[in-house]
């Protein structure tokens, strides 16, 4: 009585599917060679959509921070009107809390939420993401704080 023949590992369904998936990925990468290198980020595991969403969130956070700083530092020359945009007195609060509903607090909250969500999303490479996000923040913040939110 002989032993049953051992099937090679590549004949199993699981391994065969892995090999086929790798071949498909290789073909997809070969077809993407016409793209500039900056758009070929599949090797880092990040999609371009995440990078665009992160950029939009950083822009929103910078605008919100510029609005809060304008309300705080330039109350006489800001373009915002109404009681909502005045720092004091705090006359409206979120029910059952002491969180004031004014322009400064809401703007800072929007900024913090956007930064947390942007930080939680996958990025390109951390040593590229951080300087790019910093430059984007400074450009947008200065544009809104120094030019657009002042009379």
N, C-alpha and C positions, 0 to 999 in steps of 0.2 A: 504494500500500500504506500502510495506516494503522497506527498504533501500537496495541498492545493496550490496552484500557481498564485504568486503574489502579484497583484496588479501594480503597475507603476503609479506613482503618486499623481502624475499629470493626467491620468485617465479618470481620476475621481471628479465628480461634478463640481465640487467646491473649488478645487485648484484650477480646473478648466475655465470656470467663470472668472477667476481672478486674472488668469493669463489673457482672456478675451478683453476684460476691462482695461488692462494695461495697454493692450494693442490699440483699443479705441482711444484712450487718452493720448498715446503717442501720435496717432493720426491727427487728432484734434490739435495738438501742439504744432505738428508739422504744417497744418493748414493755417495756423495763426502767425506764421513767420512774416507775413506782410505787414503786421502791426508794428508800430514803433515800440521800442523796449519798455517805455514807461507804461504802456497799456497791457503788456504781457506780465501780469502779476500772479499767474496761476501757481508758480513755484512757491510763493509765500503763503498760499492758502487763503488769500483775500480777494474778494471781488471788487470791481470798480464801484459798484453801487454803494458798498459800505464806505468807501473813501469819500464819495460825493455826499453821502448823508452826514458823515463826520464833519466835512467842510461846512455844510449848511448849518449844522448845530453850533459849530464854533462861531460862525457869522452871527447867528441869532444871539448867542451868549454875549458876544462883543457889543452888539447893538443894545441889548438889555443892560449891560454894565455901563455903557455910555449914557443911557437914559437915566440910570440911578445916580451916576456921578454928576450929571448935569443938574438934576433935581437938588442934589445935596450941595454942590459948590457954586452953582450959578442960578439961584432962584429968581433973580431980577431980569436976567437976559435970556432965559430959556424960552423955547417956542411953545412949551406945554402950558395950557391954561386949565383952570378949574381947581376945585378943592382936592381932587384925587391926587394931583401932582404936588401938593404942598406937604412939606415934611411934618409940620405941626399945626394945629393940634390934631391928635389922632381921635377921630370921632366915630369911625366905623371899624369893627373887628369881625373876624370870622366867628360865628356863633360857637360858644363854649370854649373859646380860646382867647388869648391875649395877643393874637397875631393881627397887627393893624393892616387894614386894606387901604394902602396908599401907593403912590407910584414907585417910591423907593423900594419898599418891601416886596412888592409884586415883581418889579424888575430884577431885583437881586435873586428872588426865588426862581424866576425863569432862567437866569444865568446859571445858577447852581445846577438845576435840573438838566439843562442842555449840556453842561460840561460833564456831568456824571454819565449821561447816556452816551455822549461822544467817547468818553474814556472806556465804556463797557463794550463798544463795538470793536470788532477786529480791525486792525490797521495794516499798513504795508510793512514797514520795519520801524521799530520804535525810534531809532536814531535818525530816521527821516521824518516820521510823523511829528515829533515834538518840535523841531525847528520850523517846519512848515506851518504847523498850527500856531506857533508863536508869531511868525511873520504875518499870517492871515489875521490873527487877533489884533496886532498892533495897527495894521493898515485900516481895518474896519473900525476899530475903536476910535482912532484919531480922526478919521473922516467924519464920523457921527458926532463925537464929543466936541471937536474944534470947529466944525463947519456947519453941519446940518441941524444940530439941536440948539444952535445959538441964533439970536436975532441979528 
